[in-house]
Amino acid sequence: MTSSTVETREPLATQVQVSEDTVSVELADGRTIAVPLAWYPRLAHGSDEERRSWRLLGGGRGIHWPALDEDISVANLLAGQPSAESQASFKKWLAGRAKRSRARRDRTGAEPEAAPDRGRRHSSARGKGPAGGPGK
């Protein structure tokens, strides 16, 4: 009896886009994974600028958003796994975010940046990572 082996490669992310309601990740093998933005509350609460500022981790095994302290693995996206962050942890993060926004406003005397208009479609520029460069 003969058997053949199938060589499999780990799927790696190459590009990321976050729209008003979807996180889309392009993979090196040509597939695109799209999941609901609601699966990742930190991303859902981020500004367009924060959502566009991402970098790939582990050669594309994951994606990191520094300003939002959010990490998503390609394996979890493929498995259909939403964020596993507890409500307590998310509420603590959200409170810290509000506190930083108030402190910034108090220092500058300016109003904090308004949250994005959820009634319009916003999407990341394709192929943009931190500071407008490629997401690496």
C-alpha positions, -999 to +999 in steps of 0.1 A: +000+000+000+013+034-009+006+066+008+012+102-002+020+131+020+004+164+016+026+194+023+007+221+040+018+256+047+006+276+075-017+304+063-001+338+067-017+373+066-004+398+041-029+427+043-056+439+067-086+461+062-111+472+088-144+487+077-174+500+095-185+464+103-159+439+090-123+429+096-109+415+063-075+397+062-058+387+030-037+356+032-005+347+013-023+318-004-048+341-021-077+336+004-095+365+022-110+360+056-138+384+066-153+384+101-176+408+119-159+438+135-182+432+166-161+401+173-133+424+184-146+451+207-113+470+210-112+474+172-149+483+172-141+512+197-110+523+178-107+553+156-101+549+119-065+560+125-060+534+152-075+507+130-052+515+101-021+513+124-015+476+124+016+453+120+020+417+112+033+393+140+053+362+135+058+366+097+020+370+093+007+345+118-010+373+136-019+410+135-013+436+162-029+470+167-005+489+190-028+518+200-056+494+208-035+466+224-053+441+202-038+409+188-056+385+165-041+353+152-048+339+117-055+305+132-083+320+153-097+338+123-098+306+103-114+288+132-141+314+135-130+323+170-140+358+182-121+377+209-119+357+241-113+389+262-135+389+293-161+416+298-142+427+330-110+431+311-127+450+282-144+474+306-111+480+324-095+488+291-124+511+280-122+530+314-085+535+310-090+547+274-116+573+286-093+584+314-065+590+289-088+609+267-099+632+296-063+638+306-054+647+270-083+671+269-073+687+302-037+692+291-046+707+258-079+723+265-092+707+233-121+684+229-111+647+223-113+634+187-149+624+179-157+588+174-160+578+137-194+582+122-208+546+122-234+556+096-208+558+068-185+532+055-149+536+066-122+514+054-084+512+058-063+521+029-052+489+013-017+477+022-013+503+048+002+495+082+017+518+108+023+553+097+009+546+063+036+521+054+032+484+046+020+463+074+050+444+085 
